[in-house]
Amino acid sequence: MTITAIIGTLLLLWVVWDLFNGSVWLHREFHRAQEPLAYWTTLLLWLAVAISCFFWEL
């Protein structure tokens, strides 16, 4: 298992945790109930980063 796959797996776990937790971090914390658009946009950003880790070759 490469380091990028490990990082991608950890980031995917983080995304799942954020789904259950209802808050996500970028430069500050976004809560799903208070700022849904910012929450989902940031969550999708982290998901894209996590998935992209599986396509990098080191």
N, CA and C atoms as an extended XYZ file, in Angstrom:
174
Properties=species:S:1:pos:R:3:atomname:S:1:resname:S:1:resid:I:1 pbc="F F F"
N         0.856       -1.180        0.000 N   MET     1
C         0.000        0.000        0.000 CA  MET     1
C         0.900        1.239        0.000 C   MET     1
N         0.661        2.134       -0.931 N   THR     2
C         1.488        3.334       -1.031 CA  THR     2
C         1.039        4.385       -0.024 C   THR     2
N         1.908        5.344        0.189 N   ILE     3
C         1.602        6.412        1.146 CA  ILE     3
C         0.384        7.223        0.696 C   ILE     3
N         0.230        7.409       -0.613 N   THR     4
C        -0.934        8.174       -1.086 CA  THR     4
C        -2.233        7.420       -0.846 C   THR     4
N        -2.206        6.089       -0.958 N   ALA     5
C        -3.399        5.293       -0.678 CA  ALA     5
C        -3.737        5.349        0.813 C   ALA     5
N        -2.730        5.362        1.647 N   ILE     6
C        -2.957        5.473        3.090 CA  ILE     6
C        -3.558        6.834        3.423 C   ILE     6
N        -3.004        7.888        2.835 N   ILE     7
C        -3.538        9.236        3.066 CA  ILE     7
C        -4.976        9.326        2.546 C   ILE     7
N        -5.231        8.767        1.369 N   GLY     8
C        -6.578        8.772        0.816 CA  GLY     8
C        -7.570        8.040        1.698 C   GLY     8
N        -7.158        6.902        2.239 N   THR     9
C        -8.019        6.146        3.141 CA  THR     9
C        -8.324        6.938        4.405 C   THR     9
N        -7.302        7.561        4.971 N   LEU    10
C        -7.509        8.378        6.172 CA  LEU    10
C        -8.427        9.564        5.892 C   LEU    10
N        -8.254       10.196        4.739 N   LEU    11
C        -9.127       11.309        4.384 CA  LEU    11
C       -10.567       10.849        4.157 C   LEU    11
N       -10.748        9.673        3.562 N   LEU    12
C       -12.103        9.138        3.400 CA  LEU    12
C       -12.752        8.860        4.751 C   LEU    12
N       -11.975        8.338        5.690 N   LEU    13
C       -12.504        8.133        7.042 CA  LEU    13
C       -12.884        9.454        7.687 C   LEU    13
N       -12.082       10.486        7.423 N   TRP    14
C       -12.367       11.820        7.948 CA  TRP    14
C       -13.686       12.345        7.355 C   TRP    14
N       -13.902       12.138        6.068 N   VAL    15
C       -15.138       12.579        5.417 CA  VAL    15
C       -16.334       11.860        6.033 C   VAL    15
N       -16.211       10.559        6.254 N   VAL    16
C       -17.302        9.801        6.877 CA  VAL    16
C       -17.571       10.326        8.285 C   VAL    16
N       -16.501       10.591        9.034 N   TRP    17
C       -16.649       11.150       10.393 CA  TRP    17
C       -17.392       12.490       10.338 C   TRP    17
N       -17.010       13.340        9.385 N   ASP    18
C       -17.661       14.649        9.252 CA  ASP    18
C       -19.137       14.519        8.888 C   ASP    18
N       -19.486       13.502        8.104 N   LEU    19
C       -20.895       13.269        7.781 CA  LEU    19
C       -21.702       12.954        9.032 C   LEU    19
N       -21.150       12.126        9.899 N   PHE    20
C       -21.851       11.777       11.130 CA  PHE    20
C       -21.811       12.894       12.157 C   PHE    20
N       -20.717       13.641       12.172 N   ASN    21
C       -20.505       14.705       13.154 CA  ASN    21
C       -21.324       15.958       12.831 C   ASN    21
N       -21.512       16.244       11.567 N   GLY    22
C       -22.281       17.420       11.168 CA  GLY    22
C       -21.479       18.700       11.093 C   GLY    22
N       -20.162       18.585       11.138 N   SER    23
C       -19.315       19.762       10.970 CA  SER    23
C       -18.066       19.362       10.193 C   SER    23
N       -17.505       20.328        9.493 N   VAL    24
C       -16.326       20.083        8.666 CA  VAL    24
C       -15.395       21.285        8.779 C   VAL    24
N       -14.104       21.032        8.637 N   TRP    25
C       -13.095       22.092        8.769 CA  TRP    25
C       -12.450       22.411        7.439 C   TRP    25
N       -12.240       23.688        7.189 N   LEU    26
C       -11.390       24.150        6.100 CA  LEU    26
C       -10.452       25.168        6.729 C   LEU    26
N       -10.791       26.423        6.707 N   HIS    27
C       -10.031       27.440        7.443 CA  HIS    27
C       -10.718       27.760        8.769 C   HIS    27
N       -11.954       27.285        8.893 N   ARG    28
C       -12.724       27.353       10.136 CA  ARG    28
C       -13.759       26.236       10.079 C   ARG    28
N       -14.498       26.074       11.152 N   GLU    29
C       -15.488       24.993       11.217 CA  GLU    29
C       -16.813       25.438       10.610 C   GLU    29
N       -17.368       24.597        9.754 N   PHE    30
C       -18.680       24.823        9.164 CA  PHE    30
C       -19.635       23.767        9.720 C   PHE    30
N       -20.807       24.201       10.179 N   HIS    31
C       -21.817       23.289       10.711 CA  HIS    31
C       -22.920       23.096        9.691 C   HIS    31
N       -23.342       21.853        9.524 N   ARG    32
C       -24.363       21.515        8.529 CA  ARG    32
C       -25.672       22.241        8.792 C   ARG    32
N       -26.084       22.374       10.030 N   ALA    33
C       -27.368       22.988       10.359 CA  ALA    33
C       -27.358       24.501       10.141 C   ALA    33
N       -26.202       25.137       10.333 N   GLN    34
C       -26.146       26.598       10.259 CA  GLN    34
C       -25.719       27.113        8.882 C   GLN    34
N       -24.813       26.397        8.218 N   GLU    35
C       -24.311       26.821        6.904 CA  GLU    35
C       -24.265       25.620        5.964 C   GLU    35
N       -25.422       25.182        5.487 N   PRO    36
C       -25.444       23.945        4.697 CA  PRO    36
C       -24.658       24.021        3.386 C   PRO    36
N       -24.711       25.131        2.684 N   LEU    37
C       -23.988       25.232        1.414 CA  LEU    37
C       -22.476       25.170        1.645 C   LEU    37
N       -21.981       25.894        2.610 N   ALA    38
C       -20.547       25.870        2.919 CA  ALA    38
C       -20.126       24.493        3.423 C   ALA    38
N       -20.984       23.866        4.222 N   TYR    39
C       -20.686       22.536        4.747 CA  TYR    39
C       -20.532       21.528        3.610 C   TYR    39
N       -21.534       21.451        2.720 N   TRP    40
C       -21.500       20.456        1.649 CA  TRP    40
C       -20.405       20.749        0.633 C   TRP    40
N       -20.148       22.026        0.366 N   THR    41
C       -19.069       22.378       -0.558 CA  THR    41
C       -17.727       21.948       -0.002 C   THR    41
N       -17.498       22.211        1.265 N   THR    42
C       -16.239       21.828        1.892 CA  THR    42
C       -16.127       20.310        1.996 C   THR    42
N       -17.207       19.636        2.315 N   LEU    43
C       -17.181       18.179        2.391 CA  LEU    43
C       -16.863       17.571        1.028 C   LEU    43
N       -17.451       18.113       -0.024 N   LEU    44
C       -17.155       17.623       -1.373 CA  LEU    44
C       -15.711       17.912       -1.768 C   LEU    44
N       -15.180       19.025       -1.317 N   LEU    45
C       -13.771       19.339       -1.572 CA  LEU    45
C       -12.866       18.291       -0.926 C   LEU    45
N       -13.117       17.970        0.354 N   TRP    46
C       -12.319       16.954        1.045 CA  TRP    46
C       -12.489       15.589        0.384 C   TRP    46
N       -13.688       15.279       -0.075 N   LEU    47
C       -13.926       14.014       -0.759 CA  LEU    47
C       -13.131       13.945       -2.064 C   LEU    47
N       -13.100       15.040       -2.817 N   ALA    48
C       -12.332       15.078       -4.062 CA  ALA    48
C       -10.834       14.899       -3.792 C   ALA    48
N       -10.339       15.539       -2.747 N   VAL    49
C        -8.926       15.384       -2.380 CA  VAL    49
C        -8.643       13.930       -2.000 C   VAL    49
N        -9.531       13.329       -1.213 N   ALA    50
C        -9.346       11.939       -0.782 CA  ALA    50
C        -9.332       10.987       -1.973 C   ALA    50
N       -10.267       11.155       -2.881 N   ILE    51
C       -10.340       10.273       -4.047 CA  ILE    51
C        -9.133       10.480       -4.958 C   ILE    51
N        -8.687       11.709       -5.088 N   SER    52
C        -7.531       11.982       -5.954 CA  SER    52
C        -6.264       11.311       -5.440 C   SER    52
N        -6.191       11.034       -4.164 N   CYS    53
C        -5.011       10.366       -3.603 CA  CYS    53
C        -4.812        8.969       -4.196 C   CYS    53
N        -5.881        8.329       -4.629 N   PHE    54
C        -5.774        6.993       -5.180 CA  PHE    54
C        -5.295        6.987       -6.637 C   PHE    54
N        -5.209        8.162       -7.253 N   PHE    55
C        -4.770        8.251       -8.638 CA  PHE    55
C        -3.357        8.800       -8.772 C   PHE    55
N        -2.747        9.218       -7.661 N   TRP    56
C        -1.365        9.717       -7.703 CA  TRP    56
C        -0.403        8.553       -7.727 C   TRP    56
N         0.683        8.708       -8.434 N   GLU    57
C         1.731        7.702       -8.482 CA  GLU    57
C         2.987        8.303       -7.877 C   GLU    57
N         3.457        7.719       -6.801 N   LEU    58
C         4.714        8.163       -6.197 CA  LEU    58
C         5.761        7.094       -6.332 C   LEU    58
